Amino acid sequence: MAEIKRDEMKTKNMKRNILLRTNNTKVGENLGQVIEELKQKGSARMPRFSRYRKRQNQYYQNKMFRTYCKKFYNLLRQKNTNVQNAPTKEETENFWKEIFGKKVQHNTGSKTSAN
């Protein structure tokens, strides 16, 4: 058990040293501050990375649409097939009966304006 803890400490120290070396910081500096700065840098870069990923996906889809339309539409269909908690047949029928099942009397005497 003591050997496992010793190996864990070695691993933590190695990670800490690598983190300090890659960010040009000294061992005496506050590691918490370094970690916080890295988190802020990462969160500042996330929107840019997100836009990049979105644009790459768009290029891929455009190319696939131009070259393999059938495959493109199959991919689109596959994305939308994961439905969870689908309503039962009775729930669906009751929903639409509420909308279309009632007789509605419209005002037939109203005037419509013709443009």
Secondary structure, 3 states (H helix, E strand, C coil): CHHHHHHHHHHHHHHHHHHHHHCCCCCCCCHHHHHHHHHHHHHHHHHHHHHHHHHHHHHHHHHHHHHCHHHHHHHHHHHCCCCCCCCCHHHHHHHHHHHHCCCCCCCCCCCCCCC
